[in-house]
Amino acid sequence: MSDSEIKDMNPTNTPEDTSDDLFLEDTAVDAPTVGELDLADRNAFRRAGRRTTIHSEDVSDGFEVEYRKLRIERVILVGVWTHGTAAEIDATMNELAALAETAGAEVVEMLYQRRDKPDAGTYIGSGKVDELREIVHATEADTVICDGELNPGQLVALENALNTKVIDRTMLILDIFAQHAKSKEGKAQVSLAQMEYLITRVRGWGGNLSRQAGGRAGSNGGVGLRGPGETKIEADRRRLRADMARLRKELAGMKMSRDIKAQRRRESTIPQVAIAGYTNAGKSSLINAMTGAGVLVEDALFATLDPTTRRAELADGRAVVFTDTVGFVRHLPTQLVEAFKSTLEEVLAADLMLHVVDGSDPFPLKQIEAVNAVIADIVKETGQQAPPEIIVVNKIDAANPLVLAEVRHALSNHNVVFVSAKTGEGIPELEARVELFLNSLDEHLYLMIPFSRGDLVASIHEKGTVLEKSYTDEGTQLEVRMPAAAATELRQFAVDPASF
């Protein structure tokens, strides 16, 4: 895609903006050959078109006073375009902007540069750092967020050069998790993930934080303070290691309690259905549409961090337990995967997984790849097998028909249902698919239950599906489908089907 085409896609690129020759150079060039990047692409930052978080019309009346009193953090997003199309990098930058807004920031500028790979020293190269410093000063931005994981050297180099706070995608996601965690276990998991990430990035601000207590006369130590001492950074790391050990111990105790509850659910023989998928794909909305549970629904990334379990009944009267899990995202930090491993194991322990995909996303197939990658990591880490899945393409009421056609073609060999949790379209078909799958796991039994065991009849209605029911002088005749675990105690009442 040429520079002029990219500029035409930018709604903010008005004629008045053409004076800004840092980014909007009109360089019409031929398409580069495979493996070759055009020099003009290398030498230019580009703006990704997107509305800002706060508009002038929003700042009015009482809100204007509050805005002046509590100014929202202004951020600049910076990315590196190493592969893919311009539409893909725009989608990636827009997702980063959504993450920043979820964290409570105002996005004032979105820039990306085309490179073979991120610069090892400063992520975007020394020349672009100088340009970025001018933009930070002009926009009065408080923070620069890079779309990638910065190593400690890159982080320090950028902060020193820009004279402002710099964070990366991982730190941003960790911050969102810290804001949204509600339960004690969720908060502990997020804290552990933050500490694991920060322990290699602890650094001092100013010389006083890196001086040792001991030294020769005239140093910062003096009489009575000579010795090897301990730097401020070393003390910080020691405290972090102690806190991490404490949190791991607390989480181990919490996991034991959750394992007991999970064991009770498994012993109940009620089928378990886990709802997993990309963040903000509509998992909570789907569980509400199927169960009427009233789970929190919010148009924000990572609105659900703590697993939510709800019991519901299918159309045939069978009881099912649905579990709403934390959402995944592209490049989910490994620290979060490790910290939430015990929570994500809920997905592997289920009888069926509903893999929810945002059909309104420009690239829903990329979402599927990201979720499958995280699940593969959990499977590798735990040694468990992933359950069978039904791919649920949600939000079809807001989806592009061409994108849906592409998804239908790509997933033609998968078990896929297209639904809208908002309008209810496709929900009956999804419930029928779930019922059909659970029926395939059942045993088909013909039973004669004595009238004295009415409790068993009630249990059969709760745990299984009654296909036929009649009464005789000996008791209640039932043709049923039951989960294998529940059928074990009923085999003593089995009779010949010919007697029906």
N, C-alpha and C positions, 0 to 999 in steps of 0.2 A: 504494500500500500504506500503511495507516495505521500510526501509531506503535505501537499495541498489537499489531498483527500482527508488526511487526519485533521488538518485545520478546519476543513468544512464540517467535520463531525463535532467540533467544539462550539457549543452554543454561546460561549462567552467571547469568542473571537470576533469582535466587531472591528470595523475599519479603524477606529481610534486606537486599537491595540497594536496596529502594525508598526508603531514606533518602537516597540519593545523588541529590539533585534537580538536579545539574548536567546529567545525561544522561538520566535515566529519568523525564521528566515525562510523566504520563498525560494526553495532550492528544488527545482524540478529535475529529477534524475531518473535514469533507467532503473528498473528493478534489479537488485544485486543478484549475482549468480549464487548457486548453492554453496554454502560455506563461506561466503564473502559478504561483509557488511559495508554499506556505503559510508564514505568518509563524512558526508554531511550528516548522516544519522548519528555518527559517533560524536560529532561536535555540537550537538544541540540537545538541550533539555526539551521536553514536550509537556504540554498541559493535557491532563485527562479531564474531559468535560464532565462537570457535575455541579449541581447546585450546592451552595454553602449551607451550613446548618441553620444560621440565623439570618433572617432578612430584615431589611429596614422597617417593613410594615409590621413585623412582629414586635419591634421595640417601641411600645407605646403605652400610655397611661401608667399604671402601677408597675408594669413589667419593666419599663425603662428605668425606674428608680432601683428596682432589684438588680437589674443588669449592671448598673453602674456600681452598685454596692458589692456584688459578688460577680466579678467578671469571669466569664467562661474561658477556659484555657484555649488559646489559639494554636493550631498545629499546622505544620506543613508536611505533606506526605511525599516521600521520595522513593522511587522504585527503579529497578534495572531490568530492561527488556532484553533477555538473552535468547529467547526462542518463542515460537508461536506467532499468531497473527496480532494485528493491532487491536482487534476486537477482544481478544483474550487478555491482553495486558490492560485494556480499559476495564474489563470485568474484574480483574485482579485488584486494580487500584480502587475501584468502586467498593469492592468488598472490604479493603483496608479502611476506606472512608467510613463504611458502616460500622466497623469495629471501633474506630476512633469516636464516632458519635455515640455508640453504645457506652463507651467509657466516660462520656460526658464532655467531650471536647468539640470545638468548632473548627471545621476544616476550612482554612483560608486559601490553600493552594495545593494542587496535586501535580507533581512533576515526575517524569520518568526519562531515563536515558537508555539508548540502545548500545549495548556492549556485548563482546563475546562472553564475558563473565564479570562478576563484580570485582572492583579493584581490591587488591589484597591489603592496601594500606588504609584507604579512606572510603571504600565501598563504591564511590562514584568517581574517583580520580581527583587529583589536586586542582585541575583547572575548573572542574564543576563545583568543587568546594568553594572556590572564590566567588563564583556566580551565586551559589546558594547562600553564602554569607550576606550578599547584597540584598537578596530577596527576603531573608529573615529580618534584616534591618528595615526594609521598606514596608513589610507587612506587620511588623512588631509582633512576630510570632513568638510564642513561649517555648514551643517544643518542636523538634523535627522527628518524625517517625519514619523509619526505613522499613521497606517491605522485604524483610529477610532477617536472618539471624546474624547479628554482628558479633565478631570476636572481640575480646577485651581491648586489643590494640586498635581496631577500627573505632570502637566506641570512644576511647580516650582521644584519638586523633581528631575525630569529628567534633567532639565537645570543645576541645582546645581551639580548633580552627573557627568554629561558628560562634563560640562564646554563648552557647545556649544549651538547654537540656536536649539530649539525643537518646531515643529509645528505639528498640527494634520491634518486629512483629510479635516475637515471643513475649517480651515484657508487656506489650499491650494486651495480649490475650490473658496473661496472668493477672493483670490489673482488673480486667473485666470479671474474671472468675472470682477474684477477691471481693468485688462489689456485690456479686450475685449469690454467693454462697450463703445459705440460711442456716442449715443444720450445723451442729457441733462438729460432726464428722466432715462435712463439706468444707468448713472453714479450716480444719486441721489439714485436710488434703491439699488445699490451695496454699496454705502457709508452707507446707513441706516442699511443694513444687517451686515456690518462689525462692526458698532458701537454697535448694539444690541448684537453681539457675544462678543465683547471685553470689554463691560462695567463690566462684572462680572470677567474679567481676568486682569484688570488693576493692575499692581504691580510695585514696585520701584526697580531700579537697584542700589544697594549700600545703606548704611545707610543714606546718606544725603537726599535721596528722601522720607524717611519715618519719618523724625524728625519734630516736631512741632516748630513753631516760638517762642512760649512762654516757660517759665520754670524758675527754680531757678538760682541763680548766678552760673556761671561756666558751664552752659549748652550752647546749641547752640543759645539761645536767648539773654538774658542780659537785661540791663537797657533800658526801653522804648519798649521792645518787649515781656513783660510778658503777659500771657493770655492763653485762651484755644487754640488759633491758629487754623490752618487748615493744615492737612498733604498734601503732594504733591499728593497722591493717591486720597484723597477726592476732591482736586481741579480738577484733571483730570476727575473724574467721573462727577463732576458738569458741566464741559465744554461739556462732551459727551452728557449728558442729554439735555443741551441747544441746541447742534447741532442736536440731534435726533428730538427734537420738531420742529426745523426750517425745517428740511428735510421732515418731515411728512406734514407740512403745504404746502411746495412746491409741493410735490407729489399729494396732494389733489387738488391743482389747475391744475396740469397737467392731472389728471384723468378726470376732468370736460371737458377739451378740447378733450380728446380722446373719452369720452362718446358721445360728440356731433358728432364727426366724425363717430363713430360706429352707432349712431342713423340714420344718413344720409344714411349709407350703408344699414341698415335694411329697411329703407323706400324706397330704390331704387328697392326692390323686387328681386334683383339679388342674387342667391343662394350663401351662404358662405361656403367654405370648409377649415377647419383648418388642417394643417399638423403638427402633434405632434409626439413625440417619444424620444428614447434614444439619448444622445449626440453622434455625429459623425456617426449616422445611415444612413446618406445620405438624410436628409430632403431637404436641399437646392438644392442638385443635382436633386432630384425628381421634385421639383417645376420648375426647369429649363427644365427638360426633357418634362414636361407636358405643359409648357407655353412659353418656350424660354425667360424667364425673365432676365437672366443674373445676378442672385443673387450670392453673394460671395460664392464660394465653396472652402473649405480648409480642408485638411486631419489633423484636429486638433479638440480637444474637446472644445466645447462651442465657435465655430467660429461665431455662430449667437446668439446674445443676444437681439437685438432689433427686434421686430416683423416686418416682411416684407410682404406687401400686394400687390398682382399682379392680374390683370384682364386677363382672357383668354377666348377663345371660344372652346366649345366642338365640336365634329365632326358634330353634327346636327345644329351648328350655335348658340347654346345657350351661353350667357355670364355667366361666373362664376368668383367669386373672391376667390383666394387662399391666405391663410395667413400662412406664415412660422413662427413658434414660437421657443422659447428658448428650448434647449434640456434638458432632465432629466438625472439623474444618480443615481446609487445606493446610498442610505443614503444621499440624497440631504439635505443640511442643512435646518432646519426649518426656520431659519432667511431668507433664500433666498425664500422659498415658500411664506412666509408672505410678503416680500418686492416686489416680482414679482406677487403677487396675482392678481393685477389689469391687468397685462399683460396676465397672464394665463387664465383670464376669457374670453379672445378671443376664447379659445378652446370651452368653454361651450356655447358661444353665436352662434356658427356655426351650420349650418344645417347638416353637415356631418364632421366626423373626420377621417382623414387618419392616422392611427397609424403605423408609420414606424419603422421597426425592422431591425437590422444589421444581415443579414443572414450569414455573414462570421465570426461572433463572435462564440467562442466555446460554449457559453450557451445563445442562443437568447431567450429562454423561461424565463430566469432570467431577461432579459431586459424588457420583457413584464410585469412581475410581478412588477418591480420597477416603471415603468411608470403608471401602473394601481393604485399603492399605492399612488403616488403623485396626480393623478387625483381624487382619492377617497377623499384625504385630502381637495382638492379645493372644491369638491362637498359638503362635510360636512361643510366647512367654509362658503360657499356662499349660500347654500340652493338650488342651481340650479341643474338641471339634466344634466348629460353628454349626448352629442348627439350620435346618432348611429355611429358606426365605421366600417371602412374597414381596416383590418390588412394588411399592405403592407410589405412583407419580401423582403428587398432590398439586393443588392450585391450578387445575386445568382451566378454571374460569378466567384466569388472568394470563394464561400461557399463550405464546405465539404458536399458531397452528403449524407453521413450518418446523419449529423446534419439536413439537409433539410428534410430527410425522417422522422426523429423524430419530427420535427416541423409540417410536414403535418399530422402526426398521432395525435399529441396533439391538433391541431387546426382544426380537421376535422369537428367540429360542428360550426365553425366560418366562417365569410365572409372573406376569405383570398385570396390575389393575390401575386404571386411570380414574382418579376421584377428585372431588372438591369437598374438603371438610367444611367449607364455608356455606356452600349451597346444598350439600348433601348428595350431589350427583356421584354415582358410582359406589356409594357406601353400601347399599344392599348387595351389590355384586361382590364387594370385598368381604362382607360378612359371610356370604355363601361360599367363597373360596376358603375362608378360615374354617368354616364348618366342614367342608369337604375334606380338607387336609386332616383335621382332627379325627374325622370318621375313619380315615385310612389307617390311623394308629390303633383303632379300637378292635376289640374282639366281639364276634357275633355269637350271642348266647340265647338259648331257649331255657327258660327257668320256670320252676314251679315253687312259689314261695308260700309257705303255710300262713294261714291267717294270723297266727300268733307272732309272726315276724313282720309286722307292719312297718317296723323301723327300717328294714331292708328295702322295702318298696319305696319308702320316702328317699332313702339314700340313692337308690337307682335313678329316680327322677332327677336328683340333684347332680349326680356325677356322670350320668350317661344319657342315652337317647332311647326312649321307649318307642319301638316300632309298632308293636301290637300288644293289646292287653285284654284279658278276658278272665272270667271267674268260673271256678268249678267247685265241686263239693270238697275237694282236697285243699284248695287254696287259690292263689292268684297266678294265672299263666301270663308270662311276659316274654316277648321277643325284644331283645335289647342289644344296643351297641355300647360297650363299656371300655374305658381305658384298661390296659393290660394289668396295671397294678391293682385296680379296683375289682377286676374280674376274678382275682385269685380266691377271695373269700366267698365268692358266689358259685364256684364250680360244684360245690357239694349239692346245690339245688338244680343242677343242670339235668335236662330230660331230653328224650329223643324228639327231634323236630316232627317226626311222623305223628306224634301224639297230639299235635296242635290241630 
